[in-house]
Amino acid sequence: MSSLSRRRFLSTFALGGLGAALIAGTSATAFTQKPMDAETHKLYATACGGPEATVYHRELLAQAKAQLPKAISNAEIEAAMAALTCPICGCRLAG
């Protein structure tokens, strides 16, 4: 075999294998989305309601407030605190 025919053989083989993998993969999916059952929905809705989450959220607010400049007004502090969200659960920290 010459190098040209070997190259052509390998590229044809690779493209054929890729095509077969794409055809075979169209019916399979890695993830499926399912609606939440009642128990999962309850856990999701109360994720921030537990005492541990409340304490953690207060700690995050205190740390953020400590990092603010001292020369800003109370209204600016309240606006900054209202904009913060929990990095874990995504809910608002203030309010």
Secondary structure, DSSP 8 states (H G I E B T S, - for coil): --HHHHHHHHHHHHHHHHHHHHHHHTS--S-------HHHHHHHHTTTTSHHHHHHHHHHHHHHHHHS-TTS-HHHHHHHHHT-B-TTT--BS--
